[in-house]
Amino acid sequence: MLFLFLGVVLLIVGFAINTPALAFARYSRPLKVVGVILLALGLLSSSIRQIEAGRVGVQKLFGRIQGDILEEGLNLVNPLVTVTDFDVKTQNYTMSGTVDEGEKAGDDAISVLSADGLQVGVDLTELYRVIPSEAPKVLREIGTDYRDKIVRPLTRTRIRDNAVYYDAVALYSTKRDEFQNRIMRSIEVDFKKRGLVLEQLLIRNIDLPASVKRAIESKINAEQESQKMQFVLTKERQEADRKRVEAQGIADYQKIVATGLTDQQLQYEAIKAQRELAASPNAKIIVMGGKGNVPLLLGNQ
C-alpha cells in the first residue's frame, strides 16, 4: 500500500509541474516515470498474499466477505481486498482450578450441581479447530475471537446442563467416562453449527466437596479392612485344614502300626537286636522278659 500511495503522489506532482513556465518543469517526466514504477510495484505487491502453513485467509472487499478462501502459500488477489488469517490447526482450551494452568488466571474450574444437590468442580481440556471451508462464515457471524464468544461459554453451559443427570460420587467414579462422552456429543453438535470441529474433550479432574471425600475415604478404608479380615480368615481356615489333615495322618499311622505289629514280628526284631548287641564290644544292661519278650536296654556301660 505504501508503494501505491507514493506512486499516486508522484504522478500527481508530475502532472502538476508539467508546465513550461515553471523552472523545475524538466522534472515532470522523471517523476511520472518513477510514479508509474512505484504504482506498478504497489499493485503487484498488493496482489500477492502469502498465507502461512496451517492457516487460511478470508478476503474482505469494502466490508463484504468473499466466499473463496486463500490456501497456504502465495495467492494472487484483488489488491483492494483485506485478508484476515484464521488458524486451522488443532487448538486447545483448558479450564482448570489450578492457578496459571488454564487460559484464565486463577481458579477457572467449572462449578456444577450434581443430581444429589452437591457442588462439584470440573477441570477439562478440549481440542478443537476451525473448519477451513467455514472460515468466511466464522468471520461473518462470530469474528476472530471465537474462543471467548463460542468455545468457552458454550462448553461451560453444556457441562452444567449434563451434570444434573449424575450423582457426585458417580461423576467421580463409575459414570465419569459416560459423562465425558455425553457432553462431548452435545458440544460437538453446537460447534459444527458454528464452523468448528471438536476433536476431543478430556475431563482432567473432578473435585468433590470435602464431606464427600471423607465419606469415600471412610468407605475405602472399611473395604480394605474387610478384605484384610477375609484374608486372615482364609489363612486361618487353611491352617485348620492343614492341622486336621496332619492329625488324620498321625491317627492313620498309629492305626496301621497298631494293627500291623504281631508277636512274631516283635520276637523277630528282638532276636535281631540281641544279635547286634552280642556283636557290640561295649557292656550293656538288658532286662529280659518284657511285653512280647522284647529286651529293654537300660545303659551302655
Residue pairs with C-beta under 8 A, 6 or more apart in sequence:
1 42
1 46
2 42
3 38
3 39
3 41
3 42
3 45
4 38
4 39
4 42
4 43
4 46
4 79
5 42
6 35
6 38
6 42
7 35
7 36
7 37
7 38
7 39
7 40
7 41
7 42
8 35
8 39
9 35
10 31
10 32
10 34
10 35
10 38
11 31
11 32
11 35
11 36
11 39
12 35
13 31
13 35
14 27
14 28
14 29
14 30
14 31
14 32
14 35
15 28
15 32
17 24
17 25
17 27
17 28
17 31
18 25
18 28
18 29
18 32
19 25
42 79
43 79
46 79
46 80
47 76
47 77
47 78
47 79
48 74
48 75
48 76
48 77
49 57
49 70
49 74
49 75
49 77
49 83
50 73
50 74
50 75
51 57
51 70
51 71
51 72
51 73
51 75
51 83
51 85
52 72
52 85
53 72
54 72
54 87
54 88
54 89
55 72
55 85
55 86
55 87
55 88
55 89
56 69
56 70
56 71
56 72
56 85
56 86
56 88
56 132
56 135
57 69
57 70
57 75
57 83
57 84
57 85
57 86
58 65
58 66
58 69
58 70
58 83
58 84
58 86
58 135
58 136
58 139
59 65
59 66
59 68
59 69
59 70
59 77
59 78
59 81
59 82
59 83
60 66
60 81
60 82
60 83
60 84
60 139
61 78
61 80
61 81
61 82
62 80
65 136
65 139
65 140
66 81
66 136
67 136
69 132
69 133
69 135
69 136
70 77
70 83
77 83
84 139
84 144
86 130
86 132
86 135
86 138
86 139
86 144
87 130
88 129
88 130
88 131
88 132
88 135
89 129
90 127
90 128
90 129
90 199
91 127
91 128
91 129
91 147
92 125
92 126
92 127
92 128
93 103
93 125
93 126
93 128
93 147
93 151
93 152
93 155
94 101
94 102
94 103
94 123
94 124
94 125
94 204
95 102
95 103
95 104
95 108
95 109
95 110
95 123
95 124
95 125
95 152
95 155
95 156
96 102
96 108
96 109
96 123
96 204
96 205
97 107
97 108
97 109
97 121
97 123
97 205
97 207
98 123
99 105
99 106
99 107
102 108
102 123
103 147
103 152
109 121
109 122
109 123
109 205
109 207
110 121
110 122
110 123
110 124
110 155
110 156
110 159
110 160
111 119
111 120
111 121
111 122
112 119
112 120
112 121
112 122
112 159
112 160
112 163
112 164
113 119
113 120
113 160
113 163
113 164
114 120
114 163
114 164
114 166
114 167
114 168
114 171
115 164
115 165
115 166
115 167
116 167
116 168
118 167
118 168
118 208
118 209
118 212
119 209
120 163
120 168
120 171
120 172
120 206
120 207
120 208
120 209
121 205
121 206
121 207
122 159
122 163
122 203
122 205
122 206
122 207
123 203
123 204
123 205
123 206
123 207
124 155
124 159
124 201
124 202
124 203
124 204
125 201
125 202
125 204
126 151
126 155
126 187
126 198
126 200
126 201
126 202
127 198
127 199
127 200
127 201
127 202
128 151
128 191
128 196
128 197
128 198
128 199
129 196
129 197
129 199
130 138
130 146
130 195
130 196
130 197
131 195
131 196
131 197
134 195
134 196
135 195
137 195
138 146
138 194
138 195
138 196
141 194
141 195
142 149
142 150
142 194
142 195
143 149
146 194
146 196
150 191
150 194
150 196
151 191
151 196
154 187
154 190
154 191
155 187
158 183
158 186
158 187
158 190
159 183
161 186
162 179
162 182
162 183
162 186
163 171
163 179
165 182
166 175
166 179
167 175
168 208
168 209
168 212
169 208
169 212
169 216
171 179
171 206
172 206
172 208
172 216
176 203
176 206
179 203
180 201
180 202
180 203
183 201
184 198
184 200
184 201
187 198
187 201
188 198
191 197
191 198
208 216
263 292
266 292
266 293
266 294
267 292
267 293
269 294
270 292
270 293
270 294
270 295
273 295
274 295
277 284
277 286
277 295
277 297
282 300
282 301
283 300
283 301
284 297
284 299
284 300
285 297
285 298
285 299
285 301
286 295
286 296
286 297
286 298
287 295
287 296
287 298
288 295
290 296
